[in-house]
Amino acid sequence: MRILFFSAKSYDQEYFTLANEAFGYELSFIEAPLSQQTLSLSQGYEAICVFVNDKLDAAVLEGLAQKGVKVVALRCAGFNNVDLTAAAKLGITVLRVPAYSPEAVAEHAVALILTLSRKTHKAYNRVRESNFSLERLTGFNLYQKTIGVVGTGKIGQAFCRIMQGFGCRLLAYDLYPNEEMQSLGVEYVSFTRLLEQSDVISLHCPLTPDTHHLLDAQAFGQIKKGATLINTSRGGLIDTAAVIQALKHAQIRALGIDVYEQEEHLFFRDLSETIIQDDLIARLMSFPNVLVTAHQAFFTQEALTEIAQISLSNLSAWQQGAPLANEVKDKA
Ligand code: NAI
């Protein structure tokens, strides 16, 4: 089978080439993202492999189907970038990697919290300039703080386990409370109560029409004053304009984000010589208490190995007509 990779970086090529030794497929990598302009490159490929910011809307899927594409392998967990209804109508199978290393993402969320709570990003720069002053580096303990976890799926659960090790009280909000988490002492509460009581809020639910702008102006009105907000899930969970207001009015103490609403125009690229046209991200980056990483929470050796292995196994199962455990189907 020939597989065309869109948005392919050097690390995709490295890890997929290694994993492919066991499969023997013909892999082609292109750095361009999938779009109306680039979909014609898929001519002659039954299978394509895409990432988080490749937009598979109805028009793109239709174009892919015309080129003969029959299966799309997402090399990620989230699938909010795919029009599943259109894919089903066109007979295109969509596969994903539901879990590769929940700990990778959970640990990155913790890294964001600790950086913001202890200001290590500022300390690092100061010491490099021989500034050994502690002025304005005061942090806060996590011990005995209340942590609010939105979404206790695979990543949320891994995150809860880590935060328990810090001696935190854990509140959670999920449509489906998890008994194992409850037995570990995680208390499920309403979203409003979680906002009102949590010192740190970490988002781990998927982006869906229901969760779009879950953190909007109204939610920021309910959030505990001085809370720290962490988002390693999807940018669309937070209304960026509203969080900027919350930061300006010190409603929240700090913001740590690995994902951003308009990230497809920015992330995974070196734009250091470019004038950033997105005024919202520019404003966010100007706050001293905002930490932005560019969708790297998944980015560990362990996770990359798993992603490549599972993506190729998914395609192998599809090719052989075997049951597709990791197929994403339209719910409608
Ligand atoms: P999962 O499917 O195991 O868990 C999601 C949880 O959210 C489930 O327990 C579900 O019941 C809950 N949920 C769904 N709708 C909800 C709602 N309206 N309100 C509250 N809870 C709701 O997913 P997993 O693997 O834990 O991943 C979570 C998200 O993390 C993914 O959807 C993806 O967007 C993001 N992610 C980010 C990565 C990164 O590198 N930054 C890497 C991998 C995933």
Residues whose N, C-alpha, C, O or C-beta is under 5 A from the ligand:
A	BS01	NAI	A77 G78 P98 V105 G151 T152 G153 K154 I155 G156 Y173 D174 L175 Y176 H204 C205 P206 L207 D210 T211 T232 S233 R234 D258 H295 Q296 A297 F298
